[in-house]
Amino acid sequence: MRFDHEKLDVYKASIDLIVLIDDIVKDLPRGRAYLVDQFQRAGASVPLNIAEGAGEYAIQEKARFYRMAKRSATECSAILDVCSHLVLIDNDKFNRCKDLLVRIVSMLIKMVRTTE
């Protein structure tokens, strides 16, 4: 048996995001623990809110959880920008993560629009 959220492409992509974030943060310098913590928390919030939204019956609540997941994904994007400007991340990982985040945010926007 699978839960509803496990069938969603956006959920699968958000799990890929967690793996990529983990790969990125392991290379960040020790003095940047605040970025590591914030990045990991924002990243984990994406699939967790998607799962909560998928399990919700009330349409307004479902949309609210998907909006929270979108906000967390855009927060991840901002953290990536900070890492890039501080020259803490290589371009390949930066681009892969940005592309994945754009994909996730696009799917979440569509999900919110169809539930409102």
N, C-alpha and C positions, 0 to 999 in steps of 0.2 A: 504494500500500500504506500502511496506517495501523497504528500500534502499538496494542496493547490499551488503554493508558491514554488515548489520544486519543479513544476511544469513550465514556469515562466522563463522566457529567454532573458528578460531583464534580471531576474534573480540569478541565473547561471552566470551572466556577465558580471554581476556584482560580486559573486564568489571569485571569479577570475581577478577582479579588482583587488580583493583582499590578498590574494597570492602575489600580485604585482607590487602592492604596497609593502608587503613583507620583504620582498626582494629589494625594494628601494631603500627602506629604512635601515636595513642591515649595513648599508654602505655609508650612512650619514655619520658625521663625526660625533664623538661622545658629548661634546659641548652643545649639541643641538637636540637634547632629550625632549625639550618642549615641543619641537616639530614632530619628532617621532611619536610622542604620546598623542598629540592632536590629530596627526595623520591617521594613526591606527584607530582612534576612537571615531573619527568622522567616517573612515572607510567601513568600519564594522557596522555603523549605523545604517548604511545603505541597505544591505540585505536584510537586516533585522526589521527595518520599517517596511520593506517590501513584503516580508513574511507576515507581519502584523496586518498590513493592508489586505493581503490576499485572503487572510483568515477572517476578515471582518464582513459582517452581513450588511450593515448600514452603509449605504452608498456614500454619504457625506464623510463618514469615518474612514472608509476605504480611500477616498480621495485625499483626506488629510494625511494619512500615513504615506501615501505616494508622494505628496508634496514635501513631507519631511525627508523622505529618502532623496528627493531631488536636491533639497537644500544641503544635505550632507555631501552629496556628490559634487555640488558646486563649491563647497568648502574644501573638498579634496583638491579641486582644480586650483583654488587660491593658494593652498599649501604648496602645490607643485610649482606655482609661479614664484613663490618665495624661495624655494629650494633652487630654482633655476637662476634667479637673480643673485643669489648668494654663491652661485657656482658650486652647488653641493650634489648635483645630479647630472648624469651624462645625457646627451641629447636623445639617444635611442630610447632609454627608459622613460624620459620625459614625454616624448612623442607617443610611445605606446600607451602610456597611462592617460594622456590627454585624449587620444583617439577613443579609448575605451570609455572614458568619462563622458565624452560627447555622445557616444552611442547610448549609454545608460540614461543620460538626461533626456535625450530625444524620446526614448521609449517611455520614460516616466511622464513626460509632458503629454504624450498621446494617451497614456492610461488615465491621467487626471482628467483630461478633456472628455474622455468617454464615460467617466464615472460621475461627472458633474451635471 
